[in-house]
Amino acid sequence: MTPSQSIVKPGNNIRRFIDIDTPMRDGVNLSSDIILPAGSGPFPVILMRTPYDNSESRYLDTGRYFAQRGYAFVVQDVRGRGDSDGEWLPFMNEVDDGYDTVEWLAAQPWSTGKVGMMGGSYAAHVQWMAAKTNPPHLAAMSSTASPGKWLEDGLPYRNGILSLEMFAWFYLTHGRSMQSSIAAYEGVGDDPLGMNWAQILRQLPLNQLDELTGFYSPGWREWLSQPDLNDYWYQLRMDDQFSSVNIPTLHITGWFDDCMIGTVFNYEQMLAQSPAKDDQYIVIGPWDHHGTREPQRTLYGEDFGDAALMDVLDLQARFFDRYLKNIAVFDQPKVSLFALGENQWRAQDEWTLPQSKKNLYYLDAANKAQTIEGDGSLSQTFASGTDSDTYIYDPENPTPAWVNHDTKWSPQDLTLDQRFAQSREDVLVYTSEPLAQALEIAGTPTVMLYMSSDVTDTDFYVTLTDVYPDGRAVRIAWGALRTRYRETPREAKLMIPGEIYSLHIDLAPVLNVFQEGHRIRLDIRSAAFPLYDRNPNTGHTIGEDTEMQPATQTIYHSKQYPSCLLLPVVEG
């Protein structure tokens, strides 16, 4: 039975129809599960497209939620996944498939012709790909934790540094169904086969990591072969195409979301280019990637209070009521930002982060800045300590992104308190004096580093932390750069060992209030393993190395080479 047949015999209950063929222009059928409200309709439609099996209970729960509010809810397996036909090419088939699905739904007899799209992460990416061609009946988008600035924002590279989480993702989505390692990947259980992800990700070379793990992934190998920002990645980006997207959009992300930079990029470009610029809304909470869908008050050991517990489904329902039903005023502020350090929401009618003034803080050290036991300092006046600091980055013993990454792959071991890394000899630490009064920053911090290394290519990570009186160093933003991409992400250029270079490293946008008595801290390291790949320091083609070598890193902070942090300070 099809939904169109059922509509002539309306029942009193919500109805579900599974595996409904949705035809694409090339003859391939995609599988859609459809949940209709009680009644004869027609109904506005909310569409979610996913590679994660449209029969999962979370989608059914969301569908029931919206059906009870008078929406037809459709969740579709993307091409080559689940019950959908065709070849699975991650991220690559979503422009035409998204357009065709939206227009097919708009033509159904139970549809009002107005279609909204929603979803997070991959399910946000597919919205922007569909929007590239501006389907006539796509009336609204709720885009959560969206990629956007591919190859620069961490998916799959952060300025040249490869995300190893994406390898785990390729394993997870290999084939048509979800692989058994989902529990280990999500950090909520042990792999049923006893696979040790912490050790798997140490295997080399990276371009054979799939075979070493027991499968073959053309997608992983393709991504490794494309480390430069080129036409391949521009297929997945919008850039100058936002000007043709006339769609009201609700953008949702979190300060600790891996896709926050991409979400903010999409939002800012819609403000700058889109005919629908006056119908753009953004919400940024104290959440990580998964928390954007299921907000929690506690994240990685830090309690952000009850204010963090936003009802994001209600938020999206009210948004769709405005743009799909025209039955209500969407009274949400245009900009809702959670102020870290205060644990309060800021509601405003315009995007003000780019308007902050950059205040300069110089790096310095009287003796040495290694570890939190050193005397590295941050000051707005230039001091006269040592001219430089040095540390050794050994990729065989990389600076960890997680506390227990050597024994377990688990986000449960993540902590925002960075003292576990700042106590290592391969980390330089620069800390301000206690603040005499509160200091608010809102925008994108930037670090200018003057550096040299005894190798031709290496990595630098910079992490900004809010140091509490009890000693906690809570991460609020970070950035990273592979030095071969110091001039442009479009072309690699190796260094000359021993020569001094300047690096411009943007951190992620942030809104944080450093309270009176707190200190500002910046640390510098060369790895964040196993979240990102280890630079073997050889200068060879990315992904081909089987051997590694240590690198001696020097950071300069003399009057001739004044390394510094530029903080986006809110005046007044």
Buried (B, 14 or more C-beta within 10 A) or exposed (E): EEBEEBBEEBEEEBBBBEBBBBEBEEEBBBBBBBBBBBEBBBBBBBBBBBBBBBBBEEBBEBBBBBBBBBBBBBBBBBBBBBBBBBEBBBBBBBBBBBBBBBBBBBEBEBBBBBBBBBBBBBBBBBBBBBBBBBBEBBBBBBBBBBBBBBBBBBBBBBBBBBBBBBBBBBBBBBEBEBBEBBEBBBBEEEBEEEBBBBEBBBEBBBBBBBEEBEEEBEBBBEBBEBBBBEEBBBEBBBEEBBEBBEBBBBBBBBBBBBBBBBBBBBBBBBBEBBBBEEBBBBBBBBBBBBBBBEBBBEBBEBEBEEBBEBEBBEBBBBBBBBBBBEEEEBEBBBBBBBBBBBBEBBEEEEBBBEEBEBBBBBBBBEEBBBBBEBBBBBBEEBEEBBBBBBBEBBBEBBBBBBBBBBEBBBBEBBBBBBBBBBEBEBBBBBBBEEBEEEBBBBBBBBBBBBBBBBBBBBBBBBBBBBBBEEEBBBBBBBBBBBBBBBEEBEEBEEBEEEEBBEBEBBBBBBBBBBBEEBBBBBBBBBBBBBBBBBBBBBBBEBBBBEEBEBBBBBBBBBEEBBBBBBBBBBEE
